[in-house]
Amino acid sequence: MWRFELLIPILTSVILGVEVSNTPFRDCGSVNASVEHVHVNPCHTSPCSLYKGNNASIIIEFRVHTPNIMPGNAIVMGVVSGMEIPFPLKEPNICKSIDQGCPLNSTEKIYAFKFETNISEDYPSLNFHVTWKLLNNLNATFLCVQVPLALTQKP
């Protein structure tokens, strides 16, 4: 029997017009949740090369292990030479970036957190890791994922 949750990456790629492929990631301390897949677009190499002046998106697919998690805000940090540099988000509210809605009730469902942004031309070209933390309404991390990225000029 087909499960709708398995179609999320395919439907997302059709709706957003993106190529969806699994991106290498490291769980950096998720509690009461597990990351199923991470998709960065564009990502055709490891680390993913994001081109300055272009749009980039991330989809983090995850399951919760405890019902009734009430999400709060997302935090994004770049890790460069061991230093965490915060990236401000225009809309940090997690519930506005999860199509399935809040609270996160089902331990059977795969949830998809989606974010899209423009990569500023002003950013320096460098390789680094980006850390995404999803916090609950009490500001405790329930999901943490780290992805290797490279900011570069478009060839």
N, C-alpha and C positions, 0 to 999 in steps of 0.2 A: 504494500500500500504506500502511495506517495505521501510524504509529509511536506506541508507548505513551507516549513522552516528551511528545508533543503533547497527550495527555489529562490530564497532571498538573494544570493549572489547573482543568479542569472537575471532575475527581474530587475535588480538594481542596475545591472550593466545595461539592460535594454532601456530602462527609464532614463538613466543619466547619460547614456551613450558612451560608456567607458568599457575598457577591457578589464575584466576582473581576473586577477590571478593572485595566488597566495604570496604574501610578502614575508620574508624571514622576520621573526620577532622574538623577543625574550620577555617572559613574564617577570615583572619586577616587584612582586609582592601582592598579588590579588588575594583578597580575603572574601570568602563566601561567593566567589565567582570564578569561572575559568574561561580563558580566551580560546575560542574555537579556531578562528581565522582572523588575519589582518590583511586588508587589501589597500595598497597605496596606488594611486593612479596619477601620473604615469609611473610605472615601475617595470623596467625591462632588464635591470641589472642589479647586482648586489654590491654595494649599497644602492638603494633606489636613487636615481638621478632626478632631481627636481629642477626645472629650468626657470631661471629668474625671468619675471615678466609674464609667466604663464600661470594657469590655475593648477592646483593639486588637490586631491581629495584622499580621505582615509575612511575606511569602513572597518570597524572593530566588531566582530561577531562574537558573542559570549553567552554563556549560561549562568544563571544564578543558582546557588545551592541552598539559599535560605529564602523562603517566600516573603513578600511584602517589603522589599528593599525600596525605600523612598529616596531616589537620587537627588543630589544637590547640584553642584557645579563640576565642570571639567577643568583640569589644570594641565597646561602644556609647558614643558621645559625642554630647552636644548641643552645637551650635555657636551661641552667643548672643553677639552683638556682637563676633565674631571670637575669643571665648574658648571653648576646648573644656572641657566639663563632663562627666566620666564618669558613666554610668548603670550602677550595679552590676547584674549579672545573677545570678539565683539559680542558674542552670545554664549556665555559659559553654561547656561542652564541645560543640563543633560536631557531633560524631558522634551525639549524642543528639537533634539537631534536623534530621538529614538521613535521610529514610526509606530512601534507597537504600543506606545504610551506608557504612562507611569501610574501607580507604582509597578515595580518589577515583581509580579505575583507568581509567575509560573516557573517551576524548576524544570519543566519539560521543554519550554520554548527557547529558541535561539533568538536573542535580541541583537539588533544591529544599530550601533552608534555611528552616525555619519557626520562628516565635517568636510567642508570645502573652503579653500582660501586662495588668494592670489599671492604668488611668491614675489616679494618686492625686488625690484632691480637694485635697490640700495643694499641688500644683504651681501655680505662677502661670500666669495666662492670658498667652500670648505666642506670637509667630511665631518659628520658628527652623529650623535644619537639623539632622537627625540623621544621624550617620555610623556605618555598620556596617562593621567590619573583621573579616574572617575570617583567622585566623592559622594557619600550619602548625605542626607539632610543634616547630619550631625558633624559634617566635615571629616569623616573617617574614610580612608581609601577602601573601596570594595573591588576596584579593578585597576591594575597597573600594567602597562605594556611599553616596551622600548623597541624602537625600530631604527636601524642604521640608515642614514640619508646622506646625500651629497647635493649641495647647492652648486649650480653651475650655469654658465651661459649656454643657450641653445646652440647646438652645432650648426 
